[in-house]
Amino acid sequence: MKLNKNVRTGIAIAIGVLLLVLVLQNMHATPLTFITWSVRLPVFVVVLLSVVIGFLLGKLIRIKAR
């Protein structure tokens, strides 16, 4: 599906605004533990890391399927 440049720009701006709201509302720290490693990070960092890791895994699976 090919989108008009203005539509893509509007979608990018909307996603940016939503991301800004996510960051501003989730500044408090939360513990993150993995096996023996433990760290306190802001909630938005944990969410963004999860999104990035999921995106990269999706890319890897897509590349592997070709």
C-alpha positions as CSV (number, residue, x, y, z in Angstrom):
1,M,0.0,0.0,0.0
2,K,1.5,3.3,-1.1
3,L,0.7,6.3,1.1
4,N,0.8,9.9,0.1
5,K,3.8,11.9,1.6
6,N,1.5,14.1,3.6
7,V,-0.2,11.1,5.1
8,R,3.1,9.5,6.0
9,T,4.2,12.8,7.6
10,G,1.0,13.0,9.6
11,I,1.4,9.5,10.8
12,A,5.0,10.2,11.8
13,I,4.0,13.3,13.7
14,A,1.2,11.4,15.5
15,I,3.6,8.6,16.5
16,G,6.1,11.2,17.7
17,V,3.5,12.9,19.9
18,L,2.4,9.6,21.3
19,L,6.0,8.7,22.1
20,L,6.5,12.1,23.8
21,V,3.4,11.5,26.0
22,L,4.7,8.0,26.8
23,V,8.0,9.4,27.9
24,L,6.5,12.3,30.0
25,Q,4.1,10.0,31.8
26,N,6.5,7.2,32.6
27,M,9.6,8.9,34.0
28,H,9.6,6.9,37.3
29,A,12.2,4.1,37.7
30,T,11.3,0.5,37.9
31,P,13.5,-2.5,38.6
32,L,14.5,-4.7,35.7
33,T,16.0,-8.1,36.5
34,F,17.4,-10.6,34.1
35,I,19.0,-13.8,35.6
36,T,21.5,-12.2,38.0
37,W,21.6,-8.8,36.4
38,S,19.5,-6.1,38.0
39,V,19.1,-2.4,37.2
40,R,16.6,0.4,37.8
41,L,15.4,2.1,34.6
42,P,12.6,4.6,33.8
43,V,9.5,2.8,32.5
44,F,9.7,4.5,29.1
45,V,13.2,3.1,28.6
46,V,12.0,-0.4,29.3
47,V,9.1,0.0,26.9
48,L,11.3,1.5,24.2
49,L,13.9,-1.3,24.6
50,S,11.2,-3.9,24.3
51,V,9.9,-2.2,21.1
52,V,13.3,-2.0,19.5
53,I,14.2,-5.7,20.4
54,G,10.8,-6.8,19.0
55,F,11.4,-4.8,15.8
56,L,14.9,-6.3,15.4
57,L,13.6,-9.8,16.0
58,G,10.9,-9.2,13.4
59,K,13.4,-8.0,10.9
60,L,15.6,-11.1,11.5
61,I,12.7,-13.5,11.1
62,R,11.7,-11.7,7.9
63,I,15.2,-11.8,6.5
64,K,15.5,-15.5,7.4
65,A,12.2,-16.3,5.7
66,R,13.3,-14.9,2.3
